[in-house]
């Protein structure tokens, strides 16, 4: 094994291990060990590359949920072999339900693993979190995939939590550093930024209308004002009112058990 191949195996072991079936990962272990040995003994700058690169996320880091090996093995096998499986699954609210799962593909988002599948005899795909499966057993029944199913289109739309069609977004930023970052990494190809007379900046861009967009905007706090579209601006007006109600006064309010915090579902 030459150093370039060894480096490839090392990076694959570090970053791709959770994306392949456990049997495949086990089969790669001897190669990974050989790669580790070669990189340690090779007196080449290339051997130190794994210590010089990292893949990071700007999202708040949380502890990934554990998925029992027997669950992941069954689900990965079902996707790989294109077979259905019987499963019990814990839905939102805690109830456990039984399904015949027709799996299409897997999506990895930060520390979570999603299965895209249809359930029972329904054709419409849904998202299932692997760690919520309670039990799974492979069936000798082939998967049926809708002719118009496109993984990229479907996952992109659902995992960004689409709300509607694309919108013409107009924002006012008060912090110059925020503007500079958006000039370096635009929201869209048609993004435009202009300076306003008061020193703030107005940004316009056509973007997808998603919950992810709202979470991104909330991250800027008072440094950004939503100017358009009108409906999105009104959402943030209501959000600001709710925040004002929650944080009014100098000490936390006592919330009775079972009551709802204003503005939160």
Beta strands, then each sheet from edge to edge (+ up, - down):
strand 1: 83-90
strand 2: 96-109
strand 3: 112-119
strand 4: 126-129
strand 5: 133-142
strand 6: 162-173
strand 7: 192-195
strand 8: 201-210
strand 9: 224-228
sheet 1: 4+ 3- 2+ 1- 5+
sheet 2: 7+ 8- 6+ 9-
end
